[in-house]
Every structure is written in C-alpha cells, then in structure tokens.
Amino acid sequence: MYAQMVDTGVARVASSTEMDPDERAFQARVDADIRIEPKDWMPDAYRKTLIRQIQQHAHSEIVGMLPEGNWITRAPTLQRKAILMAKVQDEGGHGLYLYAAAETLGVSRDQLVADLHAGKVKYSSIFNYPTLTWADIGTIGWLVDGAAIMNQIPICRCSYGPYARAMVRICKEESFHQRQGYDIMMTLCRGSDEQKAMAQDALNRWWWPSLMMFGPPDADSVHSAQSARWKIKLLSNDELRQRFIDQTVPQADFLGLRMPDPDLKWNDERGHYDIGKIDWSEFYNVLKGNGPCNRERLAARVSAWEEGAWVRAAAIAYAEKAALRNEPAGAQRRPNDDQRTPKNAVEAKSPGR
Amino acid sequence: MSKEWPLWEIFIRSQHGLAHKHVGSLHAPDSEMAIKNARDVYTRRNEGVSIWATRSTDIVASSPNAGESLFEPSNDKVYRHPTFFPMPDEVKHL
C-alpha cells in the first residue's frame, strides 16, 4: 500500500509467556482496543515499525504530488485546474499530518526527509509510473486514491492514537479525490472515440500497478503477523486487494471500459471476482529503483528541498532577530514570550527601543 | 546543517460556538507563520473561524503513569452525577 512490506524487525511473533511484564501489559492494552499514546510505554520494535510505516506513508503522499502536479499547467479547463490544485494541496497536507504523527514517536521531520533523500526509506511503488495523458489524472484519482481509501479506512482504528487520528482526517478528504477522478473518467467516456480510447489506455496502464499497491500476498509473513498483533495492520494485503477489485470492476463496467485482464471473471462460488496472475517481478523491480520514474521522482524531491533551503534558513533567521528585538514577529504575540531571552537582556540589547 | 523550524500545536474553533479543539501540529519559524500555515493546512474546508497556535514545548501534560492516582478519586463519587438520585415519575421538572 502507501506503506509496503514494512519490516517489524522481529524473527517471529512472541507468545505472551515469552514477554516481559511491560510487553504483556502493552499487548493487553492493544488487545482491549485501548489506544497507545505518545508518552505511553511501548516496545522498541513497535515504535520502530510505526516510524517506518508512517514515514513511508508520509513520503508517498509527498512524492504522490509529483505525477499529478505534472498536469496542473495542462488541465483541460480552468475548473479542472483549480480542482487538481486543491487535490495536490490536500496531498501535501496529508504528508504533513503523517510526518507530525511520526514525530510524536521521537524522530524529527528533517531526519525523515533526509532518510528519503538518501534512499534509505521507500515510498509507494505506484508513484514511479508516469502520467502520460490527462486520462491518467482521472485514473489515478479513481484507482490509486480508491486503493488508498481501501487501505486507510481500517487504519483509522489502528492502535496508535496519533496515526489513527491523522488517518481519520485523511480519509475524510480522500473521498473527494476518488470522486474527482471518476468524474474525469465519466466525462472522457461520454466524449469522442479518441477521448474514450484515452481513458481505456490509461486504465490499461494503471490497473495492474494499482493492484500491486496492496503489496505481495502476506498471509505467511512474520512481519504482517506481528503488525496484525500490534493492530497497526488490520487486514491482509490479499483481503484488501480483493475488496478493491470487487468494488472497482462494476465501476469500470459503468464507464464501458474493459479491465486489461482476460482472466477476470465473477466467481459465483466465492462471491468474488477472480483475476489473472499479478507480475510480482515488476513490483520488486520498481521497488528496487528500476521503475519508469524512480530517479526522476527522487531528484525532484531533493532539488525542491535543496532549493528551498535558503527560504527555511531566512525565515528562522528573521524569527530569531525579531525575537531578539522583542518585536512581535506575528499576530498577537505577547511581549517577552521568548523563553530563551529574559526581558532585561532584551532591553539591554536594544537600548534605542 | 540548518536549524529545523519549531513545532507548534494548532487549535481551531469551529463556527458553532464550541471551544477551540486540538487539530494537529505543524512546523513554523514564528507565530505569524504558524497561524498562516494552520490556515492552509487545517481550515481548507471551512473547519473554523479562529485559530490558536502554541509552541509544542510550552505544553505541559499529565504523566500517563500518573493516570490512576490522578483520576481515581472521582471513581467512588458517583453522586456527582444527577442519575445517582432516582426520582419518582410523578415529580416533574427535576
């Protein structure tokens, strides 16, 4: 998903008799659906796994702004442009909520960003594919945001309070994204033959990568079992993928589009759609850095960060100077609210005031 | 290495006369930027009519371990709730 194949650092899931008293008390709280909050005691592996998972999720939101941002200047109408800007701005906000949730675990946002830029942490495989036509923007909203919602709704109930609360906000905003995508697809599919062909072409390219977003089958994975025990992963990859397929196929039917899968058919016995084989070698290859856009995406993030460095430095320098002069640097700032500088020291430094 | 912008906690009062409520955090160099960023991040859908921002380091919190000793005293004082006193059905306006 947005966080794929998160390593828990454990070799196997410990039974309750193997746990020390702190761990047992922690697990009992999780089992009783009591939320874990930042200042509560938590096992080291839980903290580290959450940091990994939340930061992957945050990076995905931020990197996910790039493929869509690519079309802001070329949106077909002013209204579509305004809508797309609002959506991309939302993604930036989602990244912020998630970085803030990760920071409650004792890491700094700058460190998380540095880890991304150093290639130490991944973001979702899906954002390494290019957006070649306007129909890709519709398809991303419909499929990629649809898959994201499928994954994120259960995380609203996860065991870690700040992560769950961030996810509630995100899910509320995300359904606008999915609908705007489907709306683009409906417009294209009701348009000319060329427009409909463009929609079909985008679906052909995005369908399989969207299914890969949920990650490889994980029923036997020790990391998934541990994450499930901690209630930071509530459904298996295959369960989520199946739900997504079952909800999406009728939506494609309505558009009059065909999924690029000759083996796709309804299975009456299972009550689900069956699909063809997913090419997992493609997924692993993209994760390894060999997708169509891996290098471009990371380079765009690094250059945005480096070219913005002087702005960040200037803003902090201004704030520090303003505080020294005891000038209100902002709205309704009380005088002398800078803890680092006692009032008499401030006055001594600015005798003219 | 540049300094990281400090962390702020953001509180928003919605339109319906409720109290300010904590909505999340953000980084900003000063209070003015904290308010501006909070506007962009936390009120994109008419969520509020007033914003408070305070530095995260200025928040004082109760310790999670003190939970029992802090909150336990109210457990045995159920008479603080009106439902503790059963009232006869024929008596009105109580």
Chai-1 contact restraints between the chains, C-beta under 6 A:
chainA,res_idxA,chainB,res_idxB,connection_type,confidence,min_distance_angstrom,max_distance_angstrom,comment,restraint_id
A,K39,B,P64,contact,1.0,0.0,6.0,A-B,restraint_1
A,D40,B,P64,contact,1.0,0.0,6.0,A-B,restraint_2
A,G93,B,V41,contact,1.0,0.0,6.0,A-B,restraint_3
A,L96,B,V41,contact,1.0,0.0,6.0,A-B,restraint_4
A,Y97,B,G24,contact,1.0,0.0,6.0,A-B,restraint_5
A,A100,B,G24,contact,1.0,0.0,6.0,A-B,restraint_6
A,A100,B,S25,contact,1.0,0.0,6.0,A-B,restraint_7
A,S108,B,E4,contact,1.0,0.0,6.0,A-B,restraint_8
A,D110,B,E4,contact,1.0,0.0,6.0,A-B,restraint_9
A,A313,B,S2,contact,1.0,0.0,6.0,A-B,restraint_10
A,A315,B,P29,contact,1.0,0.0,6.0,A-B,restraint_11
A,I316,B,K3,contact,1.0,0.0,6.0,A-B,restraint_12
A,I316,B,P29,contact,1.0,0.0,6.0,A-B,restraint_13
A,A319,B,P29,contact,1.0,0.0,6.0,A-B,restraint_14
A,A319,B,D30,contact,1.0,0.0,6.0,A-B,restraint_15
A,A329,B,D30,contact,1.0,0.0,6.0,A-B,restraint_16
A,A329,B,E32,contact,1.0,0.0,6.0,A-B,restraint_17
A,G330,B,D30,contact,1.0,0.0,6.0,A-B,restraint_18
A,G330,B,S31,contact,1.0,0.0,6.0,A-B,restraint_19
A,G330,B,E32,contact,1.0,0.0,6.0,A-B,restraint_20
A,A331,B,E32,contact,1.0,0.0,6.0,A-B,restraint_21
A,A331,B,I35,contact,1.0,0.0,6.0,A-B,restraint_22
A,R333,B,S31,contact,1.0,0.0,6.0,A-B,restraint_23
